[in-house]
């Protein structure tokens, strides 16, 4: 793990500000991006959230269907399955 030398305090609400330099490096956009939060022993790990397909668990171009991400490959497979059933 690489130290940045940056230290941030936790405010009364439990919030920590992620430095602008780190947000820029990770292409984090305010009010757009989210983080996944993990724990590893005494460490809290933040990872930029990237939704995966609900069916195949792969990253990639996807669409939101009723609150879930579905990739274009799975949509195509579902279309082929639908045609086979008709």
C-alpha positions in Angstrom: 0.0 0.0 0.0 1.4 3.4 -1.0 1.3 6.3 1.6 0.2 9.6 0.2 1.3 11.5 3.3 -2.2 13.1 3.5 -4.1 13.0 6.8 -7.8 14.0 7.1 -9.8 14.3 10.3 -13.2 12.6 10.9 -15.9 15.3 11.5 -18.7 15.1 14.0 -20.9 13.3 11.5 -18.2 10.6 10.9 -17.3 12.0 7.4 -13.8 12.1 5.9 -13.0 14.3 2.9 -11.1 12.5 0.1 -8.5 14.9 -1.1 -9.0 16.5 -4.5 -5.8 15.1 -5.9 -6.9 11.6 -5.2 -10.4 12.2 -6.6 -8.8 13.6 -9.8 -6.4 10.7 -10.1 -9.3 8.2 -9.8 -11.6 10.3 -12.0 -14.1 10.5 -9.1 -17.0 13.0 -9.9 -18.8 14.6 -7.0 -22.5 13.7 -6.8 -22.0 11.1 -9.5 -19.6 8.3 -8.3 -19.9 6.0 -5.3 -17.5 3.9 -3.2 -17.7 0.3 -2.0 -16.4 0.0 1.6 -14.4 -3.0 2.7 -12.7 -3.9 6.0 -9.4 -5.7 6.2 -8.4 -6.2 9.8 -7.9 -2.6 11.2 -8.0 -1.1 7.7 -11.0 0.6 5.9 -10.7 0.3 2.1 -12.6 2.4 -0.3 -13.0 1.3 -3.9 -14.6 3.3 -6.6 -17.9 1.5 -7.2 -18.4 -0.1 -10.6 -21.6 -2.0 -11.0 -21.4 -5.5 -12.5 -24.0 -7.5 -14.4 -26.5 -9.1 -12.1 -26.4 -12.3 -14.3 -22.8 -12.8 -15.2 -21.0 -10.5 -12.6 -18.8 -9.0 -15.4 -17.9 -5.4 -15.7 -18.7 -3.7 -19.0 -21.2 -1.6 -20.8 -24.6 -2.3 -19.1 -28.1 -0.9 -18.7 -30.1 -0.5 -15.6 -33.1 -2.7 -15.4 -35.4 -2.3 -12.3 -32.4 -1.2 -10.2 -30.0 -3.9 -11.5 -27.2 -3.7 -14.0 -27.5 -6.1 -17.0 -24.7 -6.2 -19.6 -25.4 -6.1 -23.3 -24.0 -9.7 -23.7 -26.6 -11.0 -21.3 -29.4 -9.0 -22.9 -28.5 -10.6 -26.2 -28.4 -14.1 -24.7 -31.8 -13.4 -23.1 -33.2 -12.3 -26.5 -31.9 -15.5 -28.1 -33.5 -17.5 -25.4 -36.8 -15.7 -25.8 -36.7 -16.4 -29.6 -36.0 -20.1 -29.0 -39.0 -20.3 -26.7 -41.4 -18.7 -29.2 
